[in-house]
Amino acid sequence: MAKTVVILGGSYVAISTAHRLLKSTLPKVPDLKVILISPTTHFYWNMASPRAVLPNGFKSDDEIFQPIAPSFAKYPKGSFTLVEGKAESVDPENHAVVVSTRSGQKIQTYDQLVVATGASFAQGLPYKQTGSHKEMLENLHNLRNNIGNAQSIALAGAGPTGVETAGELGYEYGTKGKKITLITDSDIVLPGLMESVGKAAEKELQKLQVEIVHNTRVVDATSSGSKTELTLSSGSKLLVDLYIPTVGVTPNTAFLPKSLLDERANLRIDKYLRVESTPDMWAAGDVTNSQIKQFVYADKQIQQLAKNLDAILSGNVSAVGAYKKDDKPMQAVPIGRSKGTGQMGSSKLPSLLVWMAKGRHFMTPKVKTFLATGSV
């Protein structure tokens, strides 16, 4: 009898897991079937989103979007299926997922389920995959148009996404009359990293004419016509043409039983990356409560997840291993198109290294390689 692995999601974790199973497990388990259920037909390299949201960030959308299906055509016929659809509910007891597709709802059963649906930013901002490919493009293009038309832009949140976006905006518009404001509730940007990294980021942002407002939160945002009025925790008001909140990332878990989630709607997983008290259900990446929602950690989780699924599917249960967390900070933060900062362990990364590794093109030349192999 065929063994069916259903993977929910169309982002990095989902695609990488599918490739690893088809490359490493299928030769040992010839009747393996991998079904990828994704709301989109195209993979989005969202790592590049801070530059992609600018009107002239990249020459073509093809640099950050590529179709998923062609990269799986090399595997044996019948071993892989891409279903364009959205999971509406999961029944762990009966090993079934209710999926909405263009032709209506269907029930997909599974032997093993991988939840890799990721997370979303507030207001559906296109820093993460949102909806179908068509919806994603419309969302991204709308934000680009709004950025192009705005003369004043405020960003809330000075984590990597906020700082990178502010840097891109400052590099492009800082000397062209647009007012760029970055609002943070901390006394320095990039609060999760060393103070020297935050100071380096602030120095570069200020060179790009980005105004930084410290120890302040946006408590309300009210739109009226083409303007948005921000009420700040200081009691002051700020009127801008465009408001971009880069805080409030929410895991995409609304379709899952609430008993499987923690108080922040993260999927609760054990040390093996298996959903707690649910033997045949696994998860990795932004959807879980495992680690900070960051690419480098997700990539490490995938490696252990694929090994554990391989062990289960090939009947070698004793080979299932615990995921060894490494929470040492690992973050490269480009600031504009020529500078950057970051941290690896206890060391501050040189600006030139950040630019070479990430800031030049946000690693977009790796998109096709990733889709073809499942790794970067």
PyMOL commands that set and color helices and strands:
alter all, ss='L'
color gray80, all
select helices_A, chain A and resi 12-25+46-52+61-63+69-72+122-124+133-149+160-173+195-207+258-260+285-287+295-313+317-319+351-359+364-373
alter helices_A, ss='H'
color red, helices_A
select strands_A, chain A and resi 3-8+32-38+42-44+65-67+80-91+96-101+104-109+112-115+119-120+152-156+179-183+210-213+218-224+227-232+237-240+242-245+250-251+281-283+330-335+339-344+347-348
alter strands_A, ss='S'
color yellow, strands_A
deselect
rebuild
show_as cartoon
